[in-house]
Amino acid sequence: MGAPAQKTINSTRKRIKNKAITIGEVTVKPGEAKYIALPLPGLYSHSNIHMPVHVISGKEAGPTIFVSAAIHGDEINGLEIIRRLKNSKSVKRLKGTLITVPVVNVYGFINKTRYLPDRRDLNRSFPGSEQGSMASKLAHVFQANITAHCDYGIDLHTAAVSRDNLPQIRAVLSNDETKELAKAFGAPVVLNSPLREGTLRETAAKTDTKILLYEAGEALRFDEISIRAGVSGIINVMRKIGMLPKSRKRDKLESAIAHSSQWLRAPQSGVLRTTIPMGNRINKGDVLGYICDPFGEVENEIKAPVSGMVIGRTTLPLVHEGEAIFHMASFDELGEAESVYETFHNHVGPEDESVAKNDEPIIY
């Protein structure tokens, strides 16, 4: 008599169903996607104001992540990043829950300004309070309804008015998981950035929500490269934490890790001529630009005080003495910054799998 047939073992992984999530008075069940309008203090014109939220709940269980933009009302790159993220074919294979908030500071957004009507900075007002100032109330709404639900978050920012930022991730790199997520994003530069009191990152850290801050581009402007990098970076992070399938691409951008940064200030008032682009490797003593009087008779060279890379700069040529004009990052290994920006541009082309086919490049 022959040996008994070996029993076939079904090795199919058991799928765990995602949980429903309730934000405000709206419950989103597994497999659903819903828009939610969170009530905020109204305007003096008696107009109602709401914070716009979109929730996509995957059928399978996984982490919960938020992506937020316009905490400063004039930082609008994030709106387009979130729009493209929601339309990305990658998100259709979501595990867990994705919460997107394209406009956090609705008041500043309406007025095309960084601040709230009371002139407070929302990103210095967390965790907020139901009985506090307008900024405090708004921070409380976000903290209680968004951050409290999330394991991870990506907060999208740009430079201030008349400044430009190289795409970069800012995070506390002493936390190993946060550091790995920062590197996974795929920005040219990852900058070690300590927590500041009253910021979203500082408040989230108290509840162990891992936050990355993405800085790229200018206020009140769309920047195509920054937008593409933001979309692909968020998807990279979602892959890293298991919310999306791993990419088939084998070549990944290795970010340059900056341990510190400093602003260079104008030595005199005058007209600035910048001669070094952002993203290039710079050696100590290299000339970054010149400041001269309107007649060109008195001129000062602006030299790099350290080796590194320009990751931010003023875009307004008219400067006063003491004004911040170049933001320089320093690296433990300067070779890391050698060709990172050129490589970065090759990684954010329109053929990227995260880009929807109907998303044509924005040109101004």
WOJO-V863005 format. One record per helix or strand of 2 or more residues. SS is the DSSP state (a for helix, b for strand). FROM is the first residue (numbers start at 1). TO is the last residue. If there is no record, write none. Layout:
# WOJO-V863005
ss=[SS SS]
from=[FROM FROM]
to=[TO TO]
This chain:
# WOJO-V863005
ss=[b b b b b a a b a a a a b b a b a b a b b b b b b b b a a]
from=[21 26 33 49 60 77 89 95 106 122 134 147 152 163 176 189 200 210 224 256 270 281 287 299 308 318 324 334 340]
to=[23 28 40 57 69 87 93 101 111 124 145 149 157 171 185 192 205 217 240 265 274 282 292 303 314 319 331 337 347]
